[in-house]
Amino acid sequence: MEPNLPIKVKRRNFLKSMGVAGAAISSGALLGNIPLDAEERGGRLDPGDAAILRFLAAAEAIEADLWQQYAELGGKQKNEAPYLSGLTTGNTAYTKALTNLDSDMPQYITDNTDDEFSHAAFINEYLKSKGADTVDLTSFRSLPSSKATGAQQINRLTNLMELTVDTSWWTRYRSGSKNPDLGDSFPDAIAVIGTDRHTAIPRNDDEAQLDSSSPNGVTDLTQFIANTAGFHFAFIEQGGTSLYAQLAQRVKSVEVLRILLSIGGTEIAHFQTWHDKAGNCPPLTGVHDPVSGKVVDFPDIGTFAGNDDLQANLIMPEPTIFLSRKFPVVSIIRPTETKKAASNALQALTADGLFRGQSPGFFAYMRDLAEDADEARRY
């Protein structure tokens, strides 16, 4: 992207160069029916603040989409006005498998879903109130739904059925000597779901079956899918935990800072909840994974006790190095480095498999939103 172009025309020209500006943009679905010469209006907001809020609005819409899929199948079947609707029957077997992690899982899933819808709606409305452009990803809803009982048959933004789940957040939050902000890397805690592709929701009713002969009350396959979801829940929310802390350091307006700190705090609450529940995943052996085609095991997390890098009940961030290795260790969110924060978040979601099957236009649009957010400066 040419750095000297005025910000108001940058994305429109970028999308045209990618060959995706036609029907999608002319429909107004992407950019809220704005005129061609009013691209990326900040209105009364600083352009960088507006760009950060637009990226967050898109991220929250993506989160709302994926959480709605979880809620339809495994949430408490309660339509919560004004944001959450479409919950009908749920999926009995999948819900049972999730409650093996915690009996309150259905309520937590529905609450998390409602929260993400509220975040997306609020940020967009705030942008609109300031005369700034908003974000609407409706035209990118093209991915299929699960065919299992409980799932609405509507087009989605995200794909939960071919995930490669990064579980390095588990070891990262337990390390007392490493920090990703200082260039350190971390191994996956659950290696099996960090390779190949796996589904976190049943794709059909064959993959969601009760089994009275099993100690889990469901087939091992159904439990494996729920276990995958349990770790995916926390992966998503730890990303939001860091993203808001990172981008808050780049905004200029005190009011926008207040928005990021206020919403970011709820992402932390979500992560803490799912971090705790992931440690309750039942161990499994010899499960045929229908996506990867392999026979897989899910480890007994209880055997990690005594290993501080893996122990299940160490769900509060262990003190670690921060800013410099010369300082004493401190309990912190990690990472919080701001450089390329939005682009790195998008890259992580893409590597997760959330967007498998999405259009080139979607990736072009999201990359440009991320780049604009990363260009924002506080001073």
C-alpha positions as CSV (number, residue, x, y, z in Angstrom):
1,M,0.0,0.0,0.0
2,E,1.3,3.5,-0.9
3,P,2.1,5.3,2.4
4,N,1.5,8.8,0.9
5,L,-2.1,8.2,-0.2
6,P,-4.7,10.0,1.8
7,I,-6.2,7.6,4.3
8,K,-9.7,8.2,3.0
9,V,-9.0,6.6,-0.4
10,K,-6.5,3.9,0.6
11,R,-8.7,0.9,1.2
12,R,-10.9,1.6,-1.8
13,N,-7.9,1.7,-4.1
14,F,-6.4,-1.4,-2.4
15,L,-9.5,-3.5,-2.9
16,K,-9.8,-2.4,-6.5
17,S,-6.2,-3.5,-7.1
18,M,-7.1,-6.9,-5.7
19,G,-10.1,-7.1,-8.0
20,V,-12.7,-7.3,-5.2
21,A,-14.2,-3.9,-5.2
22,G,-17.1,-4.6,-7.6
23,A,-20.3,-6.1,-6.3
24,A,-19.1,-6.3,-2.7
25,I,-18.4,-2.7,-2.2
26,S,-21.0,-1.3,-4.6
27,S,-23.6,-3.1,-2.4
28,G,-22.5,-1.0,0.5
29,A,-22.4,-4.0,2.7
30,L,-18.7,-3.6,3.6
31,L,-18.5,0.0,4.4
32,G,-22.0,1.1,5.3
33,N,-23.2,2.6,2.0
34,I,-20.6,5.4,2.1
35,P,-19.8,7.3,-1.1
36,L,-16.6,6.5,-3.0
37,D,-15.0,9.8,-2.0
38,A,-15.6,9.3,1.7
39,E,-13.5,6.2,2.3
40,E,-12.4,5.7,5.8
41,R,-13.8,8.8,7.3
42,G,-12.7,9.4,10.9
43,G,-15.4,12.0,11.4
44,R,-14.7,13.7,14.7
45,L,-12.3,11.0,15.7
46,D,-8.6,10.9,15.1
47,P,-8.0,8.8,12.0
48,G,-5.9,6.3,13.9
49,D,-8.4,5.9,16.7
50,A,-11.1,5.3,14.1
51,A,-9.0,2.7,12.3
52,I,-8.4,0.9,15.6
53,L,-12.1,0.9,16.4
54,R,-12.9,-0.4,12.9
55,F,-10.5,-3.3,13.2
56,L,-11.9,-4.1,16.6
57,A,-15.5,-3.9,15.3
58,A,-14.5,-6.5,12.6
59,A,-12.8,-8.7,15.2
60,E,-15.9,-8.6,17.4
61,A,-18.2,-9.5,14.5
62,I,-15.9,-12.5,13.8
63,E,-16.1,-13.5,17.4
64,A,-19.8,-13.1,17.5
65,D,-20.2,-15.3,14.5
66,L,-18.1,-18.2,15.9
67,W,-19.6,-17.9,19.4
68,Q,-23.1,-18.0,17.9
69,Q,-22.2,-21.4,16.3
70,Y,-21.1,-22.7,19.7
71,A,-24.2,-21.3,21.4
72,E,-26.6,-22.8,18.9
73,L,-25.2,-26.3,19.6
74,G,-24.0,-26.2,23.2
75,G,-25.3,-23.0,24.8
76,K,-28.2,-22.4,27.1
77,Q,-31.1,-22.2,24.7
78,K,-32.2,-18.8,25.8
79,N,-32.6,-16.0,23.3
80,E,-31.1,-12.9,24.9
81,A,-32.4,-9.6,23.6
82,P,-31.3,-7.5,21.9
83,Y,-28.4,-9.3,20.4
84,L,-28.7,-13.1,20.6
85,S,-31.4,-15.0,18.7
86,G,-31.7,-18.3,16.8
87,L,-31.2,-20.6,19.8
88,T,-33.8,-23.4,19.4
89,T,-33.1,-26.9,20.6
90,G,-29.3,-27.1,21.1
91,N,-27.6,-30.5,20.6
92,T,-28.1,-32.9,23.5
93,A,-25.0,-35.0,23.0
94,Y,-22.6,-32.1,22.3
95,T,-24.0,-30.2,25.3
96,K,-23.5,-33.2,27.5
97,A,-19.9,-33.5,26.4
98,L,-19.3,-29.8,27.1
99,T,-20.8,-30.1,30.6
100,N,-18.2,-32.8,31.4
101,L,-15.8,-29.8,31.5
102,D,-18.1,-27.8,33.7
103,S,-21.9,-28.1,34.4
104,D,-22.3,-24.3,33.8
105,M,-20.8,-24.4,30.3
106,P,-24.1,-23.8,28.4
107,Q,-24.7,-20.6,30.4
108,Y,-21.2,-19.4,30.0
109,I,-21.2,-20.0,26.2
110,T,-24.4,-18.1,25.8
111,D,-23.2,-15.2,27.9
112,N,-19.9,-15.0,26.0
113,T,-21.9,-15.0,22.7
114,D,-24.1,-12.2,23.9
115,D,-21.1,-10.2,25.1
116,E,-19.4,-10.4,21.7
117,F,-22.5,-9.2,19.8
118,S,-22.8,-6.3,22.2
119,H,-19.1,-5.3,21.6
120,A,-19.5,-5.3,17.9
121,A,-22.8,-3.3,18.0
122,F,-21.5,-0.8,20.5
123,I,-18.2,0.0,18.6
124,N,-20.0,0.4,15.3
125,E,-22.6,2.7,16.8
126,Y,-19.9,4.7,18.5
127,L,-18.1,5.2,15.2
128,K,-21.3,6.2,13.6
129,S,-22.1,8.7,16.3
130,K,-18.7,10.4,15.6
131,G,-19.4,10.6,11.8
132,A,-16.8,7.8,11.2
133,D,-17.2,4.9,8.8
134,T,-18.4,1.6,10.3
135,V,-17.7,-2.0,9.4
136,D,-20.2,-4.6,8.1
137,L,-19.0,-8.0,7.1
138,T,-22.4,-9.3,5.9
139,S,-21.3,-9.8,2.3
140,F,-18.6,-12.2,3.4
141,R,-21.0,-14.6,5.0
142,S,-20.4,-17.5,2.7
143,L,-19.2,-20.5,4.9
144,P,-21.5,-23.4,5.7
145,S,-23.1,-24.3,8.9
146,S,-22.9,-27.6,10.8
147,K,-25.7,-30.0,9.8
148,A,-26.0,-31.3,13.4
149,T,-29.3,-30.8,15.3
150,G,-29.5,-27.3,16.8
151,A,-27.5,-25.5,14.1
152,Q,-29.2,-22.8,12.1
153,Q,-28.7,-23.4,8.3
154,I,-27.3,-19.9,7.6
155,N,-24.1,-18.6,6.0
156,R,-21.2,-18.0,8.4
157,L,-18.1,-15.8,8.6
158,T,-16.1,-18.5,10.3
159,N,-15.3,-22.2,10.0
160,L,-15.2,-24.2,13.3
161,M,-14.9,-27.5,11.5
162,E,-11.3,-27.4,10.3
163,L,-9.4,-25.9,13.1
164,T,-5.7,-26.1,14.0
165,V,-5.8,-24.9,17.6
166,D,-2.8,-23.1,19.0
167,T,-2.5,-24.2,22.7
168,S,0.8,-22.4,23.4
169,W,-1.2,-19.9,25.4
170,W,-1.4,-22.6,28.1
171,T,2.4,-22.9,28.5
172,R,2.9,-19.1,27.9
173,Y,0.7,-18.1,30.9
174,R,2.5,-20.6,33.2
175,S,6.1,-19.7,32.3
176,G,8.0,-17.8,34.9
177,S,11.0,-17.0,32.7
178,K,9.7,-16.3,29.2
179,N,7.6,-13.6,27.5
180,P,6.6,-13.5,23.8
181,D,7.2,-9.7,23.9
182,L,10.9,-10.5,24.4
183,G,11.0,-13.0,21.5
184,D,10.4,-16.2,23.4
185,S,8.3,-19.0,22.0
186,F,6.2,-21.7,23.7
187,P,5.2,-25.3,22.9
188,D,1.6,-26.4,22.5
189,A,0.2,-27.9,25.6
190,I,-2.2,-30.2,23.6
191,A,-0.1,-31.1,20.6
192,V,-2.8,-33.3,19.0
193,I,-5.1,-30.4,18.2
194,G,-2.2,-28.1,17.2
195,T,-1.5,-30.2,14.0
196,D,-3.7,-31.2,11.2
197,R,-7.4,-30.1,11.1
198,H,-10.1,-30.8,13.7
199,T,-13.7,-29.9,14.2
200,A,-14.8,-28.1,17.4
201,I,-18.5,-28.6,16.7
202,P,-20.2,-31.7,15.4
203,R,-20.5,-31.5,11.7
204,N,-23.6,-33.8,11.7
205,D,-25.5,-35.9,14.1
206,D,-23.2,-38.9,13.6
207,E,-20.5,-36.9,15.4
208,A,-22.8,-36.0,18.3
209,Q,-24.0,-39.2,20.0
210,L,-24.9,-40.1,23.6
211,D,-23.3,-43.4,24.9
212,S,-24.6,-44.7,28.2
213,S,-21.7,-47.3,28.3
214,S,-19.1,-44.5,28.4
215,P,-18.0,-42.8,31.7
216,N,-18.5,-39.5,29.8
217,G,-22.0,-40.3,28.7
218,V,-21.1,-39.6,25.1
219,T,-19.0,-41.3,22.4
220,D,-15.3,-40.6,22.6
221,L,-15.5,-38.8,19.3
222,T,-18.2,-36.4,20.7
223,Q,-16.0,-35.8,23.8
224,F,-12.9,-35.2,21.6
225,I,-14.8,-32.5,19.7
226,A,-15.9,-30.9,22.9
227,N,-12.4,-31.0,24.3
228,T,-11.1,-29.3,21.2
229,A,-13.8,-26.6,21.7
230,G,-12.8,-26.2,25.3
231,F,-9.2,-25.2,24.3
232,H,-10.4,-23.2,21.4
233,F,-12.7,-21.1,23.6
234,A,-9.6,-20.0,25.6
235,F,-7.5,-19.5,22.5
236,I,-10.0,-17.0,21.1
237,E,-10.4,-15.0,24.4
238,Q,-6.7,-14.8,25.3
239,G,-6.2,-13.2,21.9
240,G,-8.8,-10.6,22.7
241,T,-7.2,-10.1,26.1
242,S,-3.9,-9.1,24.5
243,L,-5.4,-7.3,21.5
244,Y,-7.2,-4.7,23.6
245,A,-4.2,-4.1,25.8
246,Q,-2.0,-3.7,22.8
247,L,-4.2,-1.3,20.8
248,A,-5.1,0.8,23.8
249,Q,-1.5,2.0,23.9
250,R,-1.9,3.6,20.4
251,V,-5.2,5.6,20.8
252,K,-5.2,9.3,21.3
253,S,-8.6,10.0,22.7
254,V,-9.2,9.4,26.4
255,E,-12.8,8.4,25.6
256,V,-11.6,5.8,23.0
257,L,-9.0,4.6,25.6
258,R,-11.9,4.2,28.1
259,I,-13.8,2.1,25.5
260,L,-10.8,-0.2,24.9
261,L,-10.1,-0.6,28.6
262,S,-13.7,-1.3,29.4
263,I,-14.3,-3.9,26.7
264,G,-10.9,-5.4,27.1
265,G,-11.6,-6.1,30.7
266,T,-14.5,-8.4,29.7
267,E,-12.2,-10.3,27.4
268,I,-9.9,-10.9,30.3
269,A,-12.9,-12.3,32.3
270,H,-13.8,-14.5,29.4
271,F,-10.3,-15.9,29.1
272,Q,-10.0,-16.6,32.8
273,T,-13.3,-18.6,32.7
274,W,-12.3,-20.7,29.7
275,H,-8.7,-21.2,31.0
276,D,-10.2,-22.8,34.1
277,K,-12.6,-25.0,32.1
278,A,-10.0,-26.3,29.6
279,G,-8.2,-28.0,32.5
280,N,-11.2,-30.3,33.0
281,C,-11.1,-32.0,29.6
282,P,-11.5,-35.8,30.1
283,P,-8.6,-37.9,28.7
284,L,-9.3,-40.0,25.6
285,T,-7.5,-42.7,23.7
286,G,-7.8,-44.2,20.3
287,V,-10.3,-41.7,18.9
288,H,-10.8,-41.7,15.1
289,D,-10.8,-38.0,14.1
290,P,-13.1,-37.6,11.1
291,V,-11.4,-34.5,9.8
292,S,-7.7,-35.4,10.1
293,G,-8.5,-39.1,9.4
294,K,-6.1,-40.2,12.2
295,V,-6.5,-42.1,15.4
296,V,-5.7,-39.7,18.2
297,D,-5.5,-39.4,21.9
298,F,-6.4,-36.5,24.2
299,P,-3.9,-36.3,27.1
300,D,-4.8,-36.7,30.8
301,I,-4.2,-33.1,31.9
302,G,-4.3,-34.3,35.5
303,T,-0.9,-35.9,35.0
304,F,0.6,-32.5,34.4
305,A,0.5,-31.8,38.2
306,G,3.9,-30.8,39.5
307,N,5.0,-29.4,36.1
308,D,4.5,-25.7,36.4
309,D,4.5,-25.3,32.6
310,L,1.5,-27.6,32.2
311,Q,-0.3,-27.9,35.6
312,A,-4.0,-27.6,35.1
313,N,-5.0,-25.4,38.1
314,L,-2.4,-22.7,37.5
315,I,-5.0,-20.5,35.8
316,M,-3.8,-17.2,37.1
317,P,-1.0,-15.7,35.1
318,E,2.3,-16.8,36.7
319,P,4.8,-13.9,37.3
320,T,7.2,-13.7,34.4
321,I,9.7,-11.2,32.9
322,F,8.3,-7.9,31.6
323,L,9.9,-5.0,29.7
324,S,13.4,-6.1,30.5
325,R,15.0,-9.2,32.0
326,K,16.7,-7.0,34.6
327,F,13.4,-6.4,36.4
328,P,11.8,-8.8,38.9
329,V,9.1,-11.1,37.5
330,V,5.5,-9.8,37.6
331,S,2.1,-11.3,36.8
332,I,0.9,-9.8,33.5
333,I,-1.1,-10.2,30.3
334,R,1.1,-11.5,27.6
335,P,1.8,-10.3,24.9
336,T,1.2,-6.6,25.1
337,E,3.8,-5.3,22.6
338,T,2.0,-3.0,20.2
339,K,4.0,-3.5,17.0
340,K,1.9,-5.1,14.3
341,A,-0.7,-6.1,17.0
342,A,-3.7,-6.1,14.7
343,S,-1.9,-7.9,11.9
344,N,-0.5,-10.5,14.2
345,A,-4.0,-11.1,15.7
346,L,-5.4,-11.6,12.2
347,Q,-2.5,-13.9,11.3
348,A,-3.2,-16.0,14.4
349,L,-6.9,-16.3,13.6
350,T,-6.1,-17.3,10.0
351,A,-3.6,-19.9,11.2
352,D,-6.3,-21.2,13.5
353,G,-8.3,-22.2,10.4
354,L,-11.2,-19.9,11.3
355,F,-11.3,-18.6,7.7
356,R,-10.8,-21.7,5.7
357,G,-13.0,-21.4,2.6
358,Q,-13.3,-17.6,2.8
359,S,-13.0,-15.4,-0.3
360,P,-9.8,-13.5,-1.4
361,G,-11.9,-10.3,-0.9
362,F,-12.4,-11.1,2.8
363,F,-8.7,-11.6,3.4
364,A,-7.8,-8.4,1.5
365,Y,-10.3,-6.4,3.4
366,M,-9.3,-7.7,6.8
367,R,-5.6,-7.2,6.1
368,D,-6.1,-3.6,5.2
369,L,-8.2,-3.0,8.3
370,A,-5.4,-4.5,10.4
371,E,-2.7,-2.5,8.6
372,D,-4.6,0.8,9.1
373,A,-5.0,0.0,12.8
374,D,-1.3,-0.8,13.1
375,E,-0.4,2.5,11.5
376,A,-2.2,4.4,14.3
377,R,0.1,6.3,16.7
378,R,-0.6,7.9,20.0
379,Y,1.8,10.8,19.5
